[in-house]
Amino acid sequence: MDVELNEDQMMLQEMTRRFLEDKSPTGALRRVVDGGSGVDREIWRQGAELGWIALFVPEENGGIAEAAQGVIDAAIVAEELGRVVFSGPFLSSSIVALAIAQSGSEAQRQEWLPGLSAGETIATWCFAGAGTKGGTEPGSVTVSGGSGGHVLDGVAAYVENAEIADLFLVTALGDEGLLQFVLSADTDGISIEPMEALDLGRGLATVRFDGVKAGPEARLGDGGADAFERQLQAALVLQCAETVGVTDRAFEFTLEWVNDRHAFGRPIGSYQALKHRLANHAMQLEGAKAAAAHAARSVQAGAPDAAIAVSVAKSQCGRFATEIIRDCLQMHGGIGLTWEHDIHFYLRRAASNEMLWGSPAVHHERLARLAGI
């Protein structure tokens, strides 16, 4: 993150990096992929003990939100997770924790936030359908009913970690506009269909709601477009930060490779053709870092232009990350195309992030709408 970190934030960054290097290097991702579990729950719980989800949770519910800059601090963690292509529900659980902390009743906060903060509860967000602008517009799940209870119907696609989730945050569209609900994953009428995903370290699924009954105790606040927008902005900040970490680390080990690999008696990185490509990618990467950092600061501060900042960041990070890492793979030559080399995991995560929560093209359209064009 291109943000001036305070002492606590530097400590959080260092602790997270050391923990991930020890407990969850890319070798751990390979074990998760081979095992087909989607996440190592013990590593996730240990990571949560470092305060990853607690950044959004009030102290009375087991968190540290009052002492943290939630969005910026979480972006610092997300970038470190990206550097190892972490397989875990950080983004999805963070957004659900944020939503409950901001809009939940006292009973909802007491029931769900301690478990989320401790890493014992895994949560995810359901709101977008397969044809809804790549996952940025709600409405594929509908709600009917009134004060005595509601009924949810519809399909949410591209839901991260749905198969391992204990809790669903559902954004649904009804006569009252957007409403939100928190539902246990074992609620009657909810079914999960895994989707084939490019990113082998992150499970995606389609979640169906067939006449799902949601009592008054499940409704989260008053709903509304403002709550949805706050959640979407925070999700995009964390995704962009992760993408920056993915790209930065792939670029780092590519620089090491081109300086170590020799051809015709000299390092391949000394040839002008590669130098120019690497210089261009370095500029693209720095631009993406700056955009992601500005988005984090804007969302944390609740700036009026925060929506613009996050869409600019998503457009920059999404486009350049895939371009940079694809070229890094080419610079590795044949070894870069093998299963044994880690770079394909980085490319898979970057390409997946480029499309989830809206492609660059979708965010260009969003920017035009925000600018009144």
Secondary structure, 3 states (H helix, E strand, C coil): CCCCCCHHHHHHHHHHHHHHHHHCCHHHHHHHHHHCCCCCHHHHHHHHHCCCCHHHCCHHHCCCHHHCCHHHHHHHHHHHHHHCCCCCCHHHHHHHHHHHHHHCCHHHHHHHHHHHHHCCCCEEEECECCCCCCCCCECCEEEEEECCEEEEEEEEEEEECHHHCCEEEEEEEECCEEEEEEEECCCCCEEEEEECCCCCCCCEEEEEEEEEEECHHHECCCCCHHHHHHHHHHHHHHHHHHHHHHHHHHHHHHHHHHHHCEECCEEHHHCHHHHHHHHHHHHHHHHHHHHHHHHHHHHHHCCCCHHHHHHHHHHHHHHHHHHHHHHHHHHCHHHHHCCCCCHHHHHHHHHHHHHCCCCHHHHHHHHHHHCCC
